[in-house]
Amino acid sequence: MNRYLWPSIAAGGLLLAALALLLVVQPVAAQEICFPEQPTFPCLTEPFASYWQGNGGLAVFGYPLSAATREASAELNTTLLTQWTERNRLEHHPQNEPPYNVLLGRMGAERLAQLGRDPFAEGRESGPRAGCLWFEETGHNVCNQSGSLGFRTYWESNGLADPRLDTYGRSLALFGYPLTEARMERNPADGQMYLTQWFERARFEWHPDKPDQFKVLLGLLGNELRSDTPTAPLPTTAPLPTTTPQPTITPRLDDLSIFGAEIRRGWVNRTVDEATNASLSWIRYNGINWADVEPTPGERNWAALEQAENEIRRLSEAGLTPAVIIRTTPAWAQQVAGATCGPIRPEALDEFADFLQDVVERYSAAPYNVRYWELGNEPDIASGLVENDSEFGCWGETGDPYYGGEQYGEMLKVAYPAIKEADPEAIVILGGLLLDCDPTNPPAGKDCSPGNFFEGVLRAGGGAAVDVVAYHAYTYWQGGFTDWDTNHPAWQHRGGALLGKAEFLREVMTRYNVSKPLIANEVALLCYQGTPEDNDCVAYGFYDAQSIYLIRTYTRAWANNLSGVAWFALNGPNWQLGGLVPREGDPVPAYNALAFIGPLLDGAEFVSILGSGSLEGYAFRKGSTRYEVYWTNSADGTDQSRTVRLPDDTRAIYDMYG
């Protein structure tokens, strides 16, 4: 039996001055959840207890109102084991595989019908609104009410614990489609007027006077339905699904975990042990240079890759999955003279395809075993903005409405079939995009036209010639324990660099009917222009903040359906203090955090979002053990303390270093 207690997360008590991270370990087993602080409420029993706990708990469902009993289902002409909660009704459907063996009642639709309201007769909204989620199925927007707070964020931050679904699918399965637009309505519980929006399975209410984590509350539909007598049938003018929908599953990468990192060429032998000790699954390796191998058309100088061959083989022998970058254009194939980082002349694309086929045939076999190939690195940077021999860029074209993305897309259409012919199991990765800022919402005085590069790729048909879309999500530390990712100045309006860029890319893909897995294959919390000799950042707490950022980034990405995250870099030379092992055998504290969380969650699966806003948390399950990761978020760097409810059979509590 789980009996809940309310321990407090105090920042100072967990060795952090302004942000606490708590990792909770507890067993997963058949259970009964009771509430001694509310003795009038019955206990939750299986299978409902696990479902309640794994999909939002008290905030989403409320306390149980009834014991589990069999109730008639007119729809199925049978009886179902049912348990009512304050906000929903849980029904057991034993013929379904978990998690769909428990289905939710369409409480929003049923309550509207009980009130005599037909949401379809109330009409659709005129169309999509900027910054909102638009649901064509019902004709309504779901928007935030204050910055990143509101109905949209709440809908997106909570969802059914099904790791096969993307974030949208999990949210849709839990709440359903919006049935009305947001409008002021009187709350039956206290008689006050609140901004309210109805969904198939919930009613969202906006309470602006409450703390951030409680500004969105769910209506007590279970209470209301049980206390009132139904007065009208369910709407039938435009029926919606009557069971929990199972949206299209976004494809995932079967042999990668979320935990990856980049090791630069020349550093593998010095850091491969640190990679395996941290249970990293994959290593981004930069890389193989076309210009070195084919300086003359048709000739192959494989000797130029001796170091790369040895290092890729070493990664594979260590059980790490190499994801290899192919870049640089030889002089004879350059569209921009002198730009080895730049685009390939159209008439040289066939030679590039021949080169790719040879490379993949050579290195997909043992002992190298390369299956993941990334074409370029930050191609959305224009030539002329970086050095011609830069390791990143430079396919971008200033003045072009799609910033050169179309020519990169044309390259993909030639490269992709060549790679697949050499190895049908190969995975082609779009060169990780810098995505400096959002072209749909540019900061004042900033040119965000490079953000149109990805759309150019898709306009050219490149979406059918790539398997994975990659992007980069750095952020700079500015002191204290503020979440500098979500407060990234160019991406704050979308929830930060990590998730905001993912949201933007998914929106662009949706417009072109493309669905690809996303990886963030360069992330780090950086000290601006910091060097190992410059201790200003270090003296003021940078390394603890970086450790927090690391755990927050990997778990947050995992919970939001990214297929992988690669820290830049595992090795030195410690660009802007981002390196985890800048000197051989001398890791920084963030590496210790990675070496703790990586093995702990190796082989685990994501279960549910436990909270967002000022208290953020995620649940994971490995075997019979459930892990809960919590931290507090501070918008201004000040101390934040929150209370977290833990079962009394919790076995261990850790800080970020274990």
Buried (B, 14 or more C-beta within 10 A) or exposed (E): EBBBEEBEBBBEEBEBBBBBBBBBBBBBEEBBBBBEEEEEBBBBBBBBBBBBBBBBBBBBBBBBBBEBEEBEEEEEEEEBBBBBBBBBBBBBBEEBEEBBBBBBBBBBBBBBBBEEBBBBEBEBBEEEEEEBBBBEEBBBBBBBBEEBBBBBBBBBBBBBBBBBBBBBBBBBBBBBBBBBBBEEBEBBEEEEEBBBBBBBBBBBBBBEEEEBBEBBBBBBBBBBBEEEEEEEEBBEEEEBEBBBBBBEBBEBBEEBBBBBBBBBBEBBEBBBEBBBBBBBBBBBBBBBBBBBBBEEEEEBEEEBBEEBBEBBBBBBEBEBBBBBBBBBBBEEBBBBEEBBBBBBBEEBBEBBBBBBBBBBEBBBEEEBBBBBBBBBBBBBBBBBEBBBEBBBBBBBBEEBEBBBBBBBBBBBBBBBBBBBBBBEEBBBBBBBBBBBBBBBBBBEEEEBBBBBBBBBBBBBBBBEBBBBBBBBBBBBBEEBBBBBBBBBBBBBBBBBBBBBBBBBBBEBBEEBEBBBBBBBBBBBBBBEEBEBEEEEBBEEBBBBBBBBBBBBBBBBBBBBBBBBBBBBBBBBEBBBBBBBBBBBEEBBBBBBBBBBBBBBBBEBEBBBBBBBBBBBBBBBBBEEBBBBBBBBBBBEBEBBBBEBEBBEEBEEBBBBBE
